[in-house]
Amino acid sequence: MSFIMTAGNAAAAQGGGFASYAMLIGWVVIIGLFLYFTMIRPQKKEQNRIKTMLSELESGDSVLTSSGFYGVVIDVDEDTVIVEFGNNKNCRIPMQKTAITQIEKPGANS
């Protein structure tokens, strides 16, 4: 069997190359969209939620820290807060705002 390249076969081979590149680009776009909607977008939504939660932080709020301690906010600065733990008035610890994972307002019922 001899393989002779005719003009029709050559044109089909060139067109198939373009179609395969278009298919490859299509799959890359689909995978990129899948990654965006499953990984990047939820992470950005969570970052925005944390940002708004920390911007609404006020004195008197009950908080849960990332280390698992519950306390009451005494003072709020730009990037630090002073939290009072327990009933002991001497146990006031300054910490970063980013260490706070949950906030409960004093009048809110959970």
C-alpha positions, 0 to 999 in steps of 0.5 A: 500500500502506498501513501500518496499525498494528494491535494485533497488530503493535504487540505484536510490535514491542514484543516484538521490541525486548526480544528484540533487547536480550536478544540484544545483552546475550548477545553482550556477555556472550559477548565479555566471557567470550572476552576474559577467557579469552584475555587477562586470565586468562593474564596473571594466571597469568603474574603469579602465576608470576613472583611465586612465582618471585621469592619463591623466589629465594635466594643462589647461584641462577643467574639470567637478567636482562631485559637478557640477562646471566647471573649468580649471586645474592649477596644478596637484599633485599625488592625488590633483589638483588645479582648477580655477573656472570662470574668477576670477583668485583668485578663485583657489581651491585645490581638490582631483582628484577623485572629477573630473568626466569629462575632456575635452582637450583644443583642442578637440571639443565635 
